[in-house]
Amino acid sequence: MTRRVLSEGATDPVQRYRRAAAERAVEFVDSSMVVGLGTGRTASFAVHRIGTLLESGLLRGVRCVPSSRATAALARRLGIPILDPAEQAVTIDLTIDGADEVDAELNLIKGGGGALLREKVLAQVSRREIIVVDEGKLSPHLGTRHPLPVEVLPFCWHSQAQYLEGLGARVALRQDARGEPFHSDHGNLILDADFGPLLRPVELAVLLAARSGIVEHGLFLGLATDLIVAGETGTSHWTRG
């Protein structure tokens, strides 16, 4: 386990913690790596740090694969070269991403930013998946602190909501800032399914994966290799046993 002093400058303690965790994760990025970039506020701190290091020359030849249009736009603004995995096969050296909830076995709930489909694809093709969170995201059981995002086709989406309710969830259709249904980068809808604490997440993942109309779910089980947690006492680095 390694520790370091929190980043200075941010006034909101939680944002300071998230920035500290993200910048600690960037220390594992070497020149010429292909890096997956997550989506959300915490992941954006890592994107900014990589951009700064490239501009200064401390990193060279780094290319990235963004997990969303928003992250791609940020990377372009910062001058980070982007690879398009639709045009060529890529192997990602490491991905840096956030999470909505993390248990003691480094299993995750993700999808609060609506990019869970691409984020899971990147996690599965990455040699190393580094998750960065503030200490408030730690949980004894997934589902205790955050509902499970489920990405569904717009076609007959009500039937998927009913299916989730049949499994015991309270389901809400995610809305955007205008109060309209939120659409992912792939044009799908997100159902936030509150199951409460998940005592058998693997079984739930199997049930969701088998359902037509469910495109992807936010259970990331066995995918994270590293966890960087930041809090009042500094940052800690956990690895999967």
C-alpha positions as CSV (number, residue, x, y, z in Angstrom):
1,M,0.0,0.0,0.0
2,T,1.3,3.5,-0.9
3,R,0.2,6.9,0.4
4,R,0.8,10.5,-0.6
5,V,-0.4,13.9,0.4
6,L,-3.6,15.2,-1.0
7,S,-3.6,17.6,-3.9
8,E,-3.8,21.3,-3.0
9,G,-6.0,23.9,-4.6
10,A,-9.5,22.5,-4.7
11,T,-11.9,23.9,-2.1
12,D,-14.4,21.1,-2.0
13,P,-12.8,18.2,0.0
14,V,-14.4,15.5,-2.0
15,Q,-13.2,17.0,-5.3
16,R,-9.7,17.3,-3.7
17,Y,-9.8,13.6,-2.8
18,R,-11.0,12.6,-6.3
19,R,-8.3,14.7,-7.9
20,A,-5.6,13.2,-5.7
21,A,-6.8,9.7,-6.5
22,A,-6.8,10.4,-10.3
23,E,-3.4,12.0,-10.3
24,R,-1.9,9.1,-8.3
25,A,-3.3,6.7,-11.0
26,V,-1.6,8.8,-13.7
27,E,1.7,8.0,-12.1
28,F,1.3,4.5,-13.6
29,V,1.2,5.9,-17.2
30,D,4.4,5.6,-19.1
31,S,5.4,7.1,-22.4
32,S,4.1,5.3,-25.5
33,M,1.3,3.6,-23.7
34,V,-2.2,3.3,-25.0
35,V,-4.5,4.5,-22.2
36,G,-8.2,4.0,-21.8
37,L,-10.0,7.1,-20.4
38,G,-13.1,6.9,-18.3
39,T,-16.0,9.2,-18.1
40,G,-17.1,11.5,-15.3
41,R,-15.7,14.2,-13.0
42,T,-13.1,11.9,-11.3
43,A,-11.8,10.5,-14.6
44,S,-11.6,14.0,-16.1
45,F,-8.9,14.9,-13.5
46,A,-6.8,12.1,-14.9
47,V,-7.4,13.3,-18.4
48,H,-6.3,16.8,-17.5
49,R,-3.2,15.5,-15.7
50,I,-2.2,13.4,-18.8
51,G,-2.6,16.4,-21.0
52,T,-0.4,18.5,-18.7
53,L,2.3,15.8,-18.7
54,L,2.2,15.5,-22.5
55,E,2.4,19.3,-23.0
56,S,5.4,19.5,-20.7
57,G,7.2,16.6,-22.4
58,L,7.3,14.5,-19.2
59,L,5.2,12.0,-21.2
60,R,5.6,11.3,-24.9
61,G,3.8,9.2,-27.4
62,V,0.8,8.4,-25.2
63,R,-2.4,7.7,-27.2
64,C,-5.9,7.3,-25.7
65,V,-9.1,5.5,-26.2
66,P,-12.0,7.6,-24.7
67,S,-15.1,5.9,-23.3
68,S,-17.5,8.6,-24.3
69,R,-17.9,11.6,-26.7
70,A,-17.5,13.9,-23.7
71,T,-14.2,12.4,-22.8
72,A,-13.0,12.4,-26.4
73,A,-13.9,16.1,-26.7
74,L,-11.9,16.9,-23.5
75,A,-8.9,14.9,-24.7
76,R,-8.9,16.7,-28.0
77,R,-9.0,20.1,-26.3
78,L,-6.0,19.0,-24.2
79,G,-4.1,17.8,-27.3
80,I,-4.1,14.1,-26.3
81,P,-3.9,11.9,-29.5
82,I,-6.9,9.6,-29.9
83,L,-7.1,6.1,-31.3
84,D,-10.4,5.0,-32.9
85,P,-10.9,1.3,-32.0
86,A,-13.5,1.1,-34.8
87,E,-10.7,1.5,-37.3
88,Q,-8.0,-0.7,-35.9
89,A,-7.5,-3.4,-33.3
90,V,-6.1,-1.9,-30.0
91,T,-4.7,-3.4,-26.9
92,I,-5.0,-1.0,-24.0
93,D,-2.1,-0.9,-21.5
94,L,-4.2,0.6,-18.8
95,T,-7.5,2.3,-18.2
96,I,-8.2,4.9,-15.6
97,D,-11.8,5.3,-14.6
98,G,-14.0,6.2,-11.7
99,A,-16.8,4.2,-10.0
100,D,-20.0,4.9,-8.2
101,E,-19.5,2.2,-5.6
102,V,-16.7,-0.3,-4.7
103,D,-16.8,-3.3,-2.4
104,A,-13.9,-5.0,-0.6
105,E,-13.2,-7.3,-3.5
106,L,-12.8,-4.5,-6.0
107,N,-16.2,-5.2,-7.6
108,L,-17.9,-2.1,-8.9
109,I,-21.1,-0.4,-9.7
110,K,-20.5,2.0,-12.6
111,G,-22.7,3.9,-15.1
112,G,-23.6,7.1,-13.2
113,G,-22.2,9.1,-16.1
114,G,-24.1,7.0,-18.6
115,A,-21.1,5.5,-20.4
116,L,-21.2,2.0,-18.8
117,L,-21.2,0.1,-22.1
118,R,-18.0,1.6,-23.5
119,E,-16.4,1.6,-20.1
120,K,-17.0,-2.1,-19.7
121,V,-15.6,-2.8,-23.2
122,L,-12.5,-0.8,-22.3
123,A,-12.2,-2.6,-19.0
124,Q,-12.3,-6.0,-20.7
125,V,-9.6,-5.2,-23.3
126,S,-7.3,-3.5,-20.8
127,R,-4.2,-5.2,-19.3
128,R,-4.8,-3.1,-16.2
129,E,-7.9,-1.3,-14.9
130,I,-7.2,1.4,-12.4
131,I,-10.3,2.7,-10.5
132,V,-10.0,6.0,-8.7
133,V,-12.5,7.0,-6.1
134,D,-13.0,9.1,-2.9
135,E,-13.4,7.2,0.3
136,G,-17.2,7.8,0.2
137,K,-17.6,5.3,-2.6
138,L,-16.5,2.4,-0.5
139,S,-19.3,0.0,0.5
140,P,-19.8,-3.3,2.4
141,H,-22.1,-4.5,-0.4
142,L,-22.7,-3.1,-3.9
143,G,-26.1,-1.5,-4.1
144,T,-25.9,-0.1,-0.6
145,R,-25.1,3.4,-1.7
146,H,-26.0,3.5,-5.4
147,P,-28.7,2.1,-7.7
148,L,-27.6,-0.2,-10.5
149,P,-27.6,1.5,-13.9
150,V,-29.0,-0.7,-16.7
151,E,-28.7,0.4,-20.3
152,V,-31.7,-0.8,-22.4
153,L,-32.9,-0.4,-25.9
154,P,-35.6,2.2,-26.3
155,F,-37.7,-0.4,-28.1
156,C,-40.1,-1.9,-25.5
157,W,-38.1,-0.4,-22.7
158,H,-41.1,-0.7,-20.3
159,S,-40.8,-4.5,-20.5
160,Q,-37.2,-4.2,-19.2
161,A,-38.4,-2.0,-16.3
162,Q,-41.0,-4.6,-15.4
163,Y,-38.4,-7.4,-15.6
164,L,-36.2,-5.5,-13.2
165,E,-39.1,-4.8,-10.9
166,G,-39.8,-8.6,-11.0
167,L,-36.3,-9.1,-9.7
168,G,-37.0,-6.9,-6.8
169,A,-35.8,-3.5,-7.9
170,R,-37.4,0.0,-7.7
171,V,-36.8,1.4,-11.2
172,A,-36.5,4.9,-12.4
173,L,-36.0,6.1,-16.0
174,R,-33.0,8.4,-16.0
175,Q,-33.6,11.9,-17.1
176,D,-31.3,14.6,-18.4
177,A,-30.9,18.2,-17.1
178,R,-34.0,19.3,-19.1
179,G,-36.2,16.6,-17.6
180,E,-36.1,14.5,-20.8
181,P,-35.1,10.8,-21.0
182,F,-31.4,10.5,-20.9
183,H,-29.8,8.8,-24.0
184,S,-26.4,7.2,-24.0
185,D,-23.9,7.8,-26.7
186,H,-25.4,4.8,-28.5
187,G,-29.0,6.2,-28.2
188,N,-30.1,3.8,-25.5
189,L,-32.0,4.6,-22.3
190,I,-30.7,4.1,-18.7
191,L,-32.8,2.5,-16.0
192,D,-31.6,3.1,-12.5
193,A,-32.5,0.0,-10.6
194,D,-32.4,0.1,-6.8
195,F,-32.1,-3.4,-5.5
196,G,-30.7,-2.4,-2.1
197,P,-27.6,-4.3,-1.0
198,L,-26.6,-7.0,-3.4
199,L,-25.7,-10.2,-1.6
200,R,-25.4,-12.2,-4.8
201,P,-24.2,-9.8,-7.5
202,V,-22.9,-12.6,-9.8
203,E,-26.3,-14.2,-10.0
204,L,-27.9,-10.9,-10.8
205,A,-25.3,-10.2,-13.5
206,V,-26.2,-13.5,-15.1
207,L,-29.9,-12.8,-15.1
208,L,-29.4,-9.3,-16.6
209,A,-27.0,-10.6,-19.3
210,A,-29.5,-13.2,-20.4
211,R,-32.3,-10.7,-21.0
212,S,-32.9,-9.4,-24.6
213,G,-33.3,-5.7,-24.6
214,I,-30.8,-5.1,-21.8
215,V,-27.8,-3.9,-23.6
216,E,-25.4,-3.8,-20.6
217,H,-25.5,-3.4,-16.8
218,G,-23.3,-1.5,-14.4
219,L,-22.0,-4.5,-12.4
220,F,-18.2,-4.6,-13.1
221,L,-17.2,-7.9,-11.4
222,G,-13.6,-9.0,-11.4
223,L,-12.5,-6.3,-13.9
224,A,-10.6,-3.8,-11.7
225,T,-7.0,-4.7,-11.0
226,D,-6.2,-1.6,-8.9
227,L,-8.1,0.8,-6.7
228,I,-6.8,4.2,-5.7
229,V,-8.8,5.6,-2.8
230,A,-8.3,9.2,-1.5
231,G,-9.6,10.6,1.7
232,E,-8.8,12.8,4.7
233,T,-5.6,10.9,5.5
234,G,-4.2,10.7,2.0
235,T,-4.4,8.1,-0.8
236,S,-4.1,4.3,-0.6
237,H,-3.5,1.8,-3.4
238,W,-5.2,-1.5,-3.3
239,T,-4.7,-4.4,-5.8
240,R,-6.8,-7.4,-6.4
241,G,-5.5,-10.4,-4.4
